[in-house]
Amino acid sequence: MVSTSKIKSVDFYRKIPRDLTEASLSGAGLSVIAALSMMFLFGMELSNYLSVSTSTSVIVDQSSDGDFLRIEFNISFPALSCEFASVDVSDVLGTNRLNITKTIRKYSIDPDLRPTGAEFHSGPVGKVIKHGDETDEEYSEGSASLTAQNFYKYSHQHAILVVNFFAPWCYWSTRLKPSWEKAAKIIRERYDPELDGRIVMAKVDCTEEGELCRRHHIQGYPSIRIFRKGSDVRDDHGHHDHESYYGDRDTDTLVTTMETLVAPIPLESQRLALENKSDSTADHIKRPAPRTGGCRIEGFVRVKKVPGNLVISARSGSHSFDPSQMNMSHVISHLSFGRKIAPRVMSDMKRVLPYIGGSHDRLNGRSYISHPSDSNANVTIEHYLQVVKTEVITTRDHKLVEEYEYTAHSSLVQSLYIPVAKFHFELSPMQVLVTENRKSFWHFITNVCAIIGGVFTVAGILDSVLHNTMRLMKKIELGKNF
């Protein structure tokens, strides 16, 4: 059995009897300084242990969200009507999707970007409008010619006024003209404006009556509008309440539509036309006309992760546009790539905010305004976007936070064709990986021990040097006295 004396022999910390030790004033001062130093260094080490450092590296994109990328946007066009606004997507692989509507919402807005009603519905996509075959036949003028001087007289004199806003140079206006005039002549014979007056078909030449057409927000030719007596009332913003006709344009269909419009209106009570709500005209051939000339487009599209384009423009398979009158000015409220981080998740991970791209959506809140003039017409506004993915790997809860950042360069380009707003996007094949690094608890304990031991040892050395120096000075002083 090992004796107690043998165990005591391995004691590293042998004790000196208290009556053999001597306290000094210098030792007390060094002890206080050493204790304060230990506390300060311990606090710094604890703060360093609790903080999280990061390391950044650039690696080949290893996206976990598949081959497609989501683009979310909210863009307002003060001078582009929702009636013709189209969102198109294309890429270098040959993908070409036109007039996307499934994930897109459109709202008419006024010049101050304020919405003027409920969501604007464009109706069926891709419908081929039928035209008449009377292009080679002789026909006489059957519709009334309207100007800014007599327009409102006609609109308040007749229960229903159907107007063809056209441009002589427009191909589709030329296709419509013979059918329109023949249908107008038939309707005039059946509903004599002098004796009946319930319906009149008319036309407006927008090259001659530009201000009148702008007042009714005509952007594509021909545009057929249905005005009902009493409903075309201006409100505080000068908006009008009427309908657009999107049906076939042959003579028979036009006549049938006019008959349907006038049928619910009794001859003796045309004053009450507004009160009569029954209208059996098919919804797909007439819908509320845009109340203003602007449109806010919001929603998202999914694109392949290759260079491509997001294009917003005026598009129609049966209308023509005057490029010199098109203005693609816009205000970008929001444009982002990838899946957005949920607010709840973001609030739990505030420490990673400096590393992700919420503050790097370069186009958010910016305006790109083109003022149409003789020297600044046909302007296409292009944005070139370089997109880079950033991933943050957290160590506390082992979550992966990923978001796309982009840089943008914009320009206004003169175009020979119909102006558009174009967003060129190109995704980098590399991604930024930010990794949080947290010190281990054992590293913290080791450093704490090193701090305590190191300060204690250094203080002991200083105390020994100071004490021996003072003793030596005393001996020298005693030697001089003797």
Protein Blocks (a to p, Z undefined) as FASTA:
>chain_A
ZZfklmmmmpmbbcddfklpccdfklmmmmmmmmmmmmmmmmmmmmmmmpccdddddddd
dbfkbjbdcdddddddfkbcfklgccddddfkopacehifklpccddddfkopafbdcdd
ebjehiacdddfklmpccddfbdcddfklmmmmmmmpmbdcdddddfklmklmmmmmmmm
mmmmmmmmmmgfklnomaccddddfklmmmlmmmnopabdcddddddehjaccdfkopac
ddddfbdfbfklmmmmmmmmmmmpcfklmmmmmmpmbdfbdfklgccddfbfbdcdeddd
ddddbddddddddddfkbccdfklpccbdcdfbdcedjdddfklmmmmmmlmmmmcklmc
fkgopacdddddfklghiacdddddddddddddfklopacddddddddddddddfbdcdd
dddddddfbdcddddddddfklmmmmmmmmmmmmmmmmmmmmmmmmmmmmmmmmmmmmmm
ZZ
